[in-house]
Amino acid sequence: MKGTQIALQQVRALPAESGAARIILGGRFGEEPSALSWRRLDRFAESGGKAVDTAHSYAGGLSEKVIGEWMRANPGMLIVVDKIGHPDGRGAVDLSAAALRLELAESRLRLGDRAPDVVLLHRDSPEVPAEEVAGTLAGLVTDGEAREIGVSNWPAPRLGQLVAALAKLGRTAVVSYQRSLAVPVNPLWPGTLRASEPVLEVTARHRLPMLAWAAQARGFFAGITELPDVSKPDPFSSPANLARRSRCEALAHELGSRTETVALAWLLHHPDTWPIVGARSVPEVDASLEATQLSFDAATLRWLESGSR
Ligand SMILES: NC(=O)c1ccc[n+]([C@@H]2O[C@H](COP(=O)([O-])OP(=O)(O)OC[C@H]3O[C@@H](n4cnc5c(N)ncnc54)[C@H](OP(=O)(O)O)[C@@H]3O)[C@@H](O)[C@H]2O)c1
């Protein structure tokens, strides 16, 4: 447990140079052979990775189960970022305390009777007052059901309200939004949100830890986007993103690195940002972690994003 507590402090406080602990491992836990999940987790942890991302809804619960099994065999190595409050088949999100606590109790069991370290609400339900949600989330910490709490995919105005309500209860939020060097033209899934300027304004003002999901732009920088919706065009394939990818490719060539590694390194240079990568294989885990070794000056970061220094 001591190791877990130390890791959580690191997630709250790591500077940009702090290596593998800045990357959070996601991926297809529960949808792939568990031996592959174990290999990815082994490699990630032995390389200094500290946190893994999952959700109550992922793989019908199998994602949490696989992670729980690995954690029982490797206690104190990783912290778990978990998400509850996913929309049902009709798109409705039940943010009542009773529903959320029920889900969290299931998550806890799947993880091996262990509370997740960070608990985020997967989506918003705007008719529930932010004060009520803040009370529910803060109660999870008080009752030892989570160490840190927060939200994913909440619109900026609602996030601002929640942050204010949590502050009155003496708590701060961890947040998770889609963020990558490539900016998608549409939300990747209904109800998901990217870290837009209004969101970043709130997170920067309050120095909220930002867990950036789809940090690899779903494989866009590696050359093949895993399409969120196969009936629609690649949401990352805009002229601006294609130009960003070309610049990453050119810099990677110069550095002896990989295009997707350079793109991830760009994200790592943002303070308070922890990229969540969906690395599917051990080589992809390695390529992601290599990004923590790349250091760019401000002019290079501007050039990667905009093409001008
Ligand atoms: N909070 C939320 O609402 C939310 C939503 C979505 C995801 N997430 C979390 O974020 C995690 C990452 O998102 P994601 O999987 O959608 O997108 P991602 O990390 O942007 O992209 C993952 C895909 O990129 C490709 N890739 C190529 N090189 C890679 C490398 N070096 N490292 C990682 N991936 C590489 C892989 O495809 P191939 O191997 O097939 O080429 C992989 O399937 C998820 O696993 C999940 O935990 C959260």
The ligand as an ORCA input file, in Angstrom:
! r2SCAN-3c Opt
* xyz 0 1
  N     -12.292      8.971    -20.491
  C     -12.759      8.562    -21.643
  O     -13.882      8.879    -22.025
  C     -11.898      7.701    -22.538
  C     -12.273      7.499    -23.880
  C     -11.440      6.723    -24.686
  C     -10.280      6.181    -24.182
  N      -9.961      6.357    -22.872
  C      -8.716      5.754    -22.312
  O      -7.608      6.197    -23.052
  C      -6.849      5.084    -23.507
  C      -6.145      5.433    -24.791
  O      -7.077      5.804    -25.762
  P      -7.250      5.025    -27.143
  O      -6.803      3.622    -27.001
  O      -8.629      5.304    -27.592
  O      -6.350      5.845    -28.136
  P      -4.772      6.082    -28.375
  O      -3.943      5.735    -27.238
  O      -4.723      7.459    -28.910
  O      -4.508      5.126    -29.624
  C      -4.288      3.780    -29.440
  C      -3.961      3.158    -30.792
  O      -2.834      3.808    -31.363
  C      -2.018      2.848    -32.032
  N      -0.603      3.051    -31.684
  C       0.432      3.023    -32.538
  N       1.582      3.249    -31.912
  C       1.297      3.406    -30.636
  C       2.094      3.636    -29.507
  N       3.424      3.804    -29.571
  N       1.483      3.729    -28.313
  C       0.139      3.615    -28.241
  N      -0.672      3.382    -29.284
  C      -0.091      3.275    -30.482
  C      -2.505      1.485    -31.587
  O      -3.112      0.898    -32.721
  P      -2.525     -0.412    -33.441
  O      -1.657     -1.152    -32.503
  O      -3.743     -1.145    -33.795
  O      -1.796      0.132    -34.623
  C      -3.569      1.723    -30.560
  O      -4.706      0.904    -30.724
  C      -7.875      3.944    -23.599
  O      -7.247      2.701    -23.585
  C      -8.714      4.230    -22.374
  O      -8.079      3.704    -21.231
  C     -10.740      7.134    -22.052
*
